[in-house]
């Protein structure tokens, strides 16, 4: 079966659209007429080609979590993969989700595995998602892996929303403060200091510096905007290459405050992934290889790849991870305990929970300190502007007396 996108009129004369599964366009039209619709256009979904277009967005995070949980439930109920995808296509009301799932179903019908079919839609299904699905298919425990994956996606989305909401206020304050300061320097300050310049008196150094900065911003702001945009574009192009990206990731790990956050995010993701795969019956070496693929930091990914080689040579997982010096000692001790007691999955889940909790605490402390620091910095800048304007006035009053 293939997926067909249609536009049709319902019984009330309203235009409706969606995706329908059929072998031929004629069969698709027949299905639509049986539903009381009058199709005006039926076209085959070229989901693979459309998914690769740069302006097309994939499935949202919330939708992906819901689809994953529904897929796990349907597969655990005994439905085949094609029946499951067909049910999901009928259930969802989001056009993009229906289109992508229709494309995935077509790929599976052509003979690909689920992980292989998802690989054509990397905007909707990230690397770690496809890695976990691949591990679940290899172990034969795909429903269980998908259920754990849905739980993980929900937890990650909750942390992301919490962080976004916490960062919203500081970002708004920063944008408003920068806009006010820029407006003062570009529009207000020149009109005020013009009076002092006409008086031909010797201006204080702070006032002269403010006048110079204001004049520079008035003349150079278009070039500064172009330079910022060009710098961002050049940085993005450079980070597509392996060597600059690895250097940047290594710098992030060494940066105070930010380094522990990056390390915590990757550690939590790795521990969660490994727990899901090990719990699903995936062999440890395959689980470690899949876990390396979910890491966003190249330095930590290379550390896991080195640990894979040590485990292949006969070392325990705890010793192999400890030799990388990339993971916190608490996680190493939990892994060692799990290996000795035969409860590796539970210990990995506990390590992931502890890292997530530590990450939330670091974010809370960071945001708590960020707000007063921002207020002090912006207040200091405004104070300098006010002093630069008031100092000449004070000197004039002293001369008059």
Protein Blocks (a to p, Z undefined) as FASTA:
>chain_A
ZZdddddddfkopacddddddfbfklmmmmmmmnopacfbdcdddfklmmmpmklccddf
klmmmmmmmmmmmmmnopafklmmmmmmmmpmcfklmmmmmmmmmmmmnopafklmmmmm
mmlmcfklmmmmmmmmmnopmmmmmmmmmmmmmmmmmmmmmmmmmmmmmmmmmmmmmmmm
mmmmmmmmmmmmmmmmmnopacdfklmmmmmmmmmmmmmmmmmmmmmmmmmmmmmmmmmp
mklmmmmmmmmmmpghjlmmmmmmmmmmmmmmmmmmmmnopafklmmmmmmmmpmbfklm
mmmmmmmmmmmnopafklmmmmnopacfklmmmmmmmmmnopmmmmmmmmmmmmmmmmmm
mmmmmmmmmmmmmmmmmmmmmmmmmmmmmmmmmmmmmmmZZ
